Amino acid sequence: MNEPSEKDKRFAVEHLLSLLFPSSESIMFLPSGALMINFNGENIIIDENNFEVFQSVLKDVFCLAESGQETFNPGNEAAKKIADKLMRARQRVAAQKTAENGQGSVFARYLSILSIALHLSMTELKKYTMYMIYDNIERYMLYTNWDLDIKQRLAGGKPDSSPDDWMKIIH
């Protein structure tokens, strides 16, 4: 993470960690490769000794399924070469999708949208949980569709269908 070529990854990780730990005072990458997070003067260090536990917790929090990487178990050198080729192809496709869809976290995009829609500061929105972010985005989209439908009808338009009630129970 400390290499100049890893600048984009470091930026993305710092933003994700700021969402995960909004009450942290600082987040630093140590030269050893460890991560240090400061809470009220107490430092928490994530390194090779506890990274797997941290990674496991993140998978649970974000409901992440295992990637396809673990499915390859080549039996010999020829099979390993084929597995390596398949993994490189997957990485190229993933990089292409990222380039097509734009870079950045979906949460950063959602927070940006909500800051405009709800007239709240990013600092305030960073206190929201993932559930609250998803809930607010979904409710805002329902409201926007409903509002556009009403405006279209008031202007004399005849929409093909009615939007969902923006006040419906969504959970």
Backbone bond lengths (Angstrom), bond angles and torsions (degrees), N, CA, C in turn:
res aa  C-N    CA-C-N  psi(-1)  N-CA   C-N-CA  omega(-1)  CA-C   N-CA-C  phi
1 M - - - 1.453 - - 1.535 111.75 -
2 N 1.294 117.21 -18.47 1.459 120.08 -177.57 1.528 113.00 -89.07
3 E 1.318 117.69 -4.52 1.456 121.80 179.69 1.530 109.87 -78.73
4 P 1.338 117.38 144.35 1.474 119.87 178.26 1.530 113.23 -59.28
5 S 1.339 117.24 -30.92 1.466 120.27 -179.39 1.530 111.96 -71.77
6 E 1.319 117.53 -15.57 1.462 122.58 -179.14 1.525 112.37 -98.95
7 K 1.324 117.23 16.40 1.466 122.26 -175.11 1.531 112.40 -57.72
8 D 1.334 117.67 -44.05 1.464 121.37 -179.45 1.522 111.61 -64.87
9 K 1.338 116.37 -42.80 1.461 119.92 179.16 1.520 110.26 -64.21
10 R 1.320 115.94 -42.33 1.462 120.13 -179.67 1.526 110.19 -61.41
11 F 1.337 116.95 -43.77 1.461 122.31 179.02 1.530 110.38 -59.36
12 A 1.342 116.61 -46.07 1.462 121.18 -179.36 1.527 111.09 -64.69
13 V 1.330 116.71 -42.08 1.466 120.84 179.90 1.527 110.16 -65.49
14 E 1.326 117.53 -42.17 1.467 120.75 179.15 1.529 110.94 -60.96
15 H 1.326 116.98 -41.58 1.468 120.00 178.94 1.527 111.61 -67.84
16 L 1.317 116.68 -40.67 1.456 119.43 177.55 1.524 110.11 -63.05
17 L 1.321 117.13 -44.84 1.460 120.27 -179.89 1.527 111.87 -65.00
18 S 1.322 117.15 -33.42 1.469 118.90 177.59 1.533 110.58 -67.76
19 L 1.339 117.40 -28.81 1.460 120.40 174.32 1.530 111.34 -75.39
20 L 1.332 115.68 -39.00 1.457 119.99 -179.22 1.523 112.55 -71.15
21 F 1.330 115.99 -35.10 1.459 121.58 -176.66 1.524 110.56 -125.87
22 P 1.343 117.31 68.37 1.467 119.60 -175.17 1.529 113.83 -65.55
23 S 1.319 117.69 -21.84 1.472 119.30 -179.08 1.527 112.42 -92.44
24 S 1.330 117.19 4.21 1.467 119.00 178.62 1.526 109.68 -72.10
25 E 1.319 114.81 146.69 1.464 119.86 179.26 1.517 111.28 -84.78
26 S 1.340 116.59 -34.13 1.464 120.05 177.67 1.521 110.08 -156.53
27 I 1.318 114.98 153.43 1.457 123.12 176.50 1.522 105.96 -130.04
28 M 1.338 116.32 122.98 1.465 119.99 -176.01 1.527 110.77 -132.04
29 F 1.320 115.45 144.00 1.452 121.69 172.11 1.522 107.17 -96.87
30 L 1.308 116.77 121.87 1.459 121.52 -178.73 1.520 109.86 -84.54
31 P 1.342 117.50 154.56 1.469 120.22 179.48 1.533 113.19 -57.40
32 S 1.316 117.01 -26.71 1.465 120.93 -179.82 1.526 112.27 -73.06
33 G 1.334 116.66 -9.11 1.454 121.01 -177.52 1.516 112.12 99.01
34 A 1.308 116.64 -5.51 1.466 121.06 179.56 1.527 109.64 -78.89
35 L 1.300 114.23 164.18 1.457 122.32 179.46 1.519 107.76 -115.89
36 M 1.338 117.06 131.36 1.456 120.58 179.44 1.522 108.84 -119.80
37 I 1.341 115.13 125.61 1.460 121.70 179.55 1.519 107.26 -118.27
38 N 1.343 116.86 127.73 1.453 121.92 -176.78 1.521 110.09 -103.24
39 F 1.331 115.57 124.44 1.458 123.08 175.61 1.524 108.10 -122.03
40 N 1.322 116.61 113.97 1.468 121.08 176.85 1.528 112.66 48.24
41 G 1.304 117.42 43.81 1.453 121.93 177.73 1.520 114.57 84.24
42 E 1.326 117.70 -5.85 1.469 120.89 178.54 1.520 108.73 -102.19
43 N 1.333 116.17 128.53 1.459 121.34 -178.37 1.522 110.80 -94.63
44 I 1.323 115.37 131.76 1.457 123.02 173.26 1.524 105.99 -109.83
45 I 1.331 116.62 127.02 1.461 120.41 -178.15 1.518 109.41 -113.48
46 I 1.324 114.74 129.15 1.459 121.54 175.41 1.523 106.02 -110.01
47 D 1.326 115.64 116.49 1.461 121.31 -178.87 1.521 109.74 -136.28
48 E 1.329 116.98 -165.47 1.466 120.15 -177.02 1.527 112.54 -63.28
49 N 1.321 118.10 -19.80 1.467 121.12 -179.84 1.526 113.25 -75.67
50 N 1.321 117.59 -30.35 1.466 120.04 -176.99 1.529 113.44 -127.52
51 F 1.320 117.55 7.92 1.461 120.16 -177.69 1.517 112.39 -63.64
52 E 1.348 117.88 -39.84 1.461 120.06 -178.08 1.524 111.14 -63.56
53 V 1.328 117.12 -36.57 1.464 120.70 177.39 1.534 109.47 -66.41
54 F 1.343 116.01 -45.21 1.464 121.38 178.13 1.530 110.26 -59.70
55 Q 1.329 116.46 -44.63 1.459 122.07 179.23 1.529 110.70 -61.97
56 S 1.314 117.03 -41.82 1.465 121.41 178.92 1.525 111.39 -63.45
57 V 1.324 116.63 -41.65 1.468 120.66 178.38 1.527 110.11 -63.89
58 L 1.338 116.81 -42.96 1.466 119.79 178.63 1.526 111.37 -61.87
59 K 1.328 117.29 -39.60 1.467 119.92 177.94 1.521 110.60 -61.77
60 D 1.335 116.16 -39.60 1.467 119.41 177.95 1.523 111.37 -68.18
61 V 1.326 117.05 -44.39 1.467 121.41 -177.84 1.516 111.27 -62.77
62 F 1.328 116.63 -43.08 1.458 120.67 -176.50 1.521 113.35 -93.00
63 C 1.333 116.68 5.51 1.470 121.44 179.32 1.523 111.37 53.27
64 L 1.315 115.83 46.23 1.456 120.62 -177.89 1.516 110.50 -88.75
65 A 1.325 116.00 132.61 1.458 121.03 173.68 1.519 107.59 -84.11
66 E 1.288 115.58 159.83 1.457 119.24 176.89 1.516 109.17 -65.26
67 S 1.323 116.18 141.69 1.464 119.62 177.36 1.514 109.15 -74.18
68 G 1.305 116.06 166.91 1.451 120.85 -178.65 1.506 114.65 -69.47
69 Q 1.326 118.46 -6.11 1.451 120.80 -176.21 1.523 112.60 -58.38
70 E 1.301 118.44 -38.30 1.441 121.32 -175.06 1.522 112.19 -74.02
71 T 1.319 118.57 -10.48 1.450 120.69 -176.36 1.522 112.27 -76.23
72 F 1.322 118.51 -18.15 1.450 120.95 179.46 1.524 109.82 -86.81
73 N 1.324 115.12 125.95 1.454 120.81 176.08 1.526 106.87 -137.40
74 P 1.342 116.14 76.62 1.462 118.78 -173.82 1.527 112.36 -63.37
75 G 1.338 114.24 139.15 1.459 120.16 -178.21 1.510 113.93 -86.90
76 N 1.336 117.18 -23.79 1.474 119.39 179.78 1.525 108.85 -148.48
77 E 1.313 115.82 -177.22 1.474 121.18 -175.31 1.533 111.76 -64.40
78 A 1.321 118.08 -38.92 1.465 120.83 179.69 1.535 110.13 -65.39
79 A 1.319 116.30 -42.04 1.466 120.23 178.30 1.521 110.31 -65.46
80 K 1.327 117.21 -36.30 1.471 121.06 178.61 1.523 110.44 -63.80
81 K 1.334 117.30 -40.45 1.465 120.85 178.60 1.529 110.75 -63.12
82 I 1.316 116.41 -41.42 1.470 120.26 178.60 1.524 110.09 -65.34
83 A 1.333 116.93 -44.14 1.468 120.94 178.91 1.527 110.74 -60.99
84 D 1.340 116.48 -40.84 1.467 120.65 178.37 1.532 110.84 -63.19
85 K 1.331 116.88 -41.21 1.463 120.67 178.32 1.523 110.46 -62.96
86 L 1.314 117.17 -42.79 1.460 120.67 179.22 1.528 111.03 -63.51
87 M 1.321 117.26 -40.94 1.462 120.46 179.75 1.530 110.77 -66.29
88 R 1.327 118.19 -40.10 1.470 120.77 177.30 1.524 110.23 -63.64
89 A 1.332 116.81 -39.10 1.466 120.46 178.24 1.528 110.41 -63.95
90 R 1.324 116.79 -41.53 1.471 120.28 177.58 1.526 111.10 -62.72
91 Q 1.322 115.84 -40.29 1.474 119.45 179.49 1.526 110.83 -65.13
92 R 1.331 116.93 -39.81 1.475 120.04 178.22 1.526 110.83 -63.29
93 V 1.332 116.33 -43.54 1.467 120.36 179.49 1.527 109.87 -63.50
94 A 1.324 117.20 -43.30 1.468 120.54 179.20 1.521 110.72 -62.70
95 A 1.334 117.61 -41.90 1.464 121.16 178.92 1.523 110.55 -65.44
96 Q 1.323 116.87 -38.07 1.461 121.00 179.18 1.530 110.46 -66.21
97 K 1.331 117.37 -41.72 1.460 120.58 178.33 1.522 111.01 -63.72
98 T 1.326 116.35 -39.86 1.464 120.10 178.12 1.525 110.14 -62.73
99 A 1.328 117.23 -42.47 1.465 120.91 -179.93 1.525 110.58 -65.44
100 E 1.337 116.74 -39.07 1.465 120.18 -179.13 1.526 111.60 -68.86
101 N 1.312 116.37 -40.81 1.460 120.55 -175.33 1.518 113.25 -88.12
102 G 1.293 117.44 -2.92 1.454 120.33 -177.44 1.512 110.31 85.56
103 Q 1.316 115.65 153.49 1.452 119.39 -178.61 1.507 110.02 -89.70
104 G 1.278 114.98 161.35 1.444 120.36 176.26 1.510 112.18 119.14
105 S 1.260 115.10 159.45 1.441 122.73 -178.13 1.519 110.80 -78.81
106 V 1.319 116.60 144.29 1.454 120.30 176.17 1.526 108.88 -64.45
107 F 1.329 117.07 -33.49 1.462 119.58 179.08 1.525 111.43 -68.84
108 A 1.322 117.46 -37.01 1.464 119.95 176.82 1.529 109.54 -63.10
109 R 1.328 116.19 -40.62 1.465 120.42 178.33 1.529 110.44 -65.75
110 Y 1.330 117.01 -45.17 1.462 120.58 178.81 1.526 111.62 -61.40
111 L 1.329 116.94 -42.79 1.460 119.58 179.35 1.524 110.98 -63.91
112 S 1.319 116.29 -38.46 1.459 120.13 177.71 1.528 110.81 -63.49
113 I 1.321 116.61 -44.38 1.465 121.22 179.01 1.523 110.25 -62.44
114 L 1.327 115.99 -47.27 1.462 119.72 -177.98 1.521 112.65 -66.32
115 S 1.330 117.12 -32.85 1.472 118.42 179.32 1.523 110.91 -62.95
116 I 1.328 117.26 -36.35 1.467 121.21 177.46 1.530 110.17 -76.32
117 A 1.329 116.42 -47.46 1.464 120.88 -175.21 1.525 112.67 -65.66
118 L 1.318 117.03 -39.61 1.461 120.57 -174.86 1.523 113.36 -100.58
119 H 1.312 116.33 -2.27 1.463 121.91 -178.88 1.534 111.15 56.50
120 L 1.334 114.46 45.65 1.464 121.25 177.83 1.519 109.15 -118.13
121 S 1.317 115.95 152.65 1.463 119.78 178.24 1.523 109.89 -76.80
122 M 1.318 115.97 156.52 1.456 121.25 176.97 1.523 109.98 -61.08
123 T 1.307 117.44 -35.43 1.462 121.26 179.22 1.525 110.27 -60.15
124 E 1.311 116.34 -43.01 1.462 120.53 178.80 1.525 110.96 -67.67
125 L 1.328 116.37 -42.02 1.464 120.18 -178.44 1.524 112.41 -68.19
126 K 1.317 117.68 -27.88 1.471 120.63 178.56 1.525 111.80 -66.36
127 K 1.319 116.72 -15.32 1.465 120.65 176.62 1.529 111.34 -79.50
128 Y 1.323 117.17 -14.08 1.463 121.78 -178.76 1.526 110.05 -70.29
129 T 1.329 115.37 148.25 1.459 120.62 172.97 1.529 108.48 -82.38
130 M 1.329 116.03 168.95 1.464 119.73 177.19 1.524 110.22 -58.86
131 Y 1.318 116.67 -41.67 1.467 121.22 178.65 1.521 110.30 -58.67
132 M 1.327 117.48 -45.61 1.464 121.27 -179.11 1.531 111.04 -63.96
133 I 1.328 116.70 -38.96 1.467 120.62 179.27 1.526 109.78 -64.04
134 Y 1.345 116.40 -50.10 1.464 119.95 178.87 1.524 111.35 -60.47
135 D 1.312 117.25 -43.58 1.460 121.94 -179.73 1.527 110.83 -61.00
136 N 1.321 116.88 -46.76 1.462 120.23 -179.05 1.522 111.83 -66.10
137 I 1.318 117.71 -39.62 1.474 120.29 178.26 1.525 109.88 -63.49
138 E 1.329 116.65 -46.46 1.466 119.67 -179.13 1.527 111.01 -62.57
139 R 1.324 116.80 -44.66 1.472 120.63 179.80 1.529 110.14 -64.44
140 Y 1.322 117.30 -41.00 1.469 120.73 179.89 1.527 110.73 -63.29
141 M 1.340 117.21 -41.04 1.467 119.24 178.99 1.525 111.07 -65.54
142 L 1.332 117.54 -40.10 1.470 120.36 176.38 1.524 110.42 -61.42
143 Y 1.334 116.38 -44.69 1.459 120.55 -179.57 1.534 111.15 -63.46
144 T 1.315 116.51 -43.93 1.470 120.61 -179.26 1.521 110.86 -61.17
145 N 1.332 117.19 -45.01 1.469 120.17 178.32 1.528 111.28 -62.47
146 W 1.321 117.11 -42.53 1.459 121.73 178.28 1.530 110.62 -63.11
147 D 1.335 116.90 -45.55 1.459 121.74 -178.88 1.529 111.58 -63.45
148 L 1.325 117.16 -42.77 1.468 119.80 177.95 1.522 111.52 -64.07
149 D 1.335 117.15 -36.93 1.457 121.16 178.18 1.528 110.57 -63.40
150 I 1.323 116.83 -46.08 1.477 121.20 179.41 1.534 109.89 -61.57
151 K 1.318 117.21 -45.99 1.471 120.63 -179.32 1.525 110.94 -62.14
152 Q 1.323 116.06 -39.66 1.468 119.89 179.46 1.529 110.08 -65.21
153 R 1.314 118.11 -42.62 1.470 121.92 179.90 1.537 110.95 -65.74
154 L 1.342 116.31 -40.29 1.462 119.97 179.03 1.526 111.92 -66.07
155 A 1.328 115.68 -27.00 1.463 120.08 178.88 1.528 111.88 -86.32
156 G 1.341 116.88 3.42 1.460 119.97 177.11 1.508 114.35 97.52
157 G 1.311 117.22 2.15 1.465 120.52 179.56 1.515 111.53 -75.94
158 K 1.310 115.49 160.11 1.459 121.49 178.47 1.531 108.08 -127.34
159 P 1.316 116.00 88.07 1.474 119.25 -179.69 1.527 111.69 -62.38
160 D 1.326 116.18 151.81 1.463 121.90 -179.41 1.523 112.10 -68.34
161 S 1.330 116.14 -33.55 1.462 119.43 -177.69 1.524 109.92 -144.46
162 S 1.305 115.06 165.61 1.463 120.44 177.49 1.521 109.35 -94.52
163 P 1.306 116.80 143.37 1.472 119.10 178.02 1.528 109.93 -74.89
164 D 1.327 115.73 163.16 1.459 120.44 174.60 1.521 108.97 -63.63
165 D 1.330 115.50 150.08 1.455 120.86 175.91 1.529 108.19 -63.32
166 W 1.314 116.67 122.88 1.456 119.64 -175.90 1.526 112.90 -70.34
167 M 1.349 117.18 -13.41 1.468 121.61 178.78 1.523 112.33 -99.94
168 K 1.324 117.38 10.10 1.465 120.20 -178.44 1.522 110.56 -66.21
169 I 1.313 115.48 162.86 1.467 120.96 176.38 1.520 106.86 -74.66
170 I 1.325 116.70 123.84 1.466 119.62 -177.13 1.521 113.21 -108.15
171 H 1.316 117.48 -5.07 1.477 119.19 179.54 1.505 110.53 -131.70
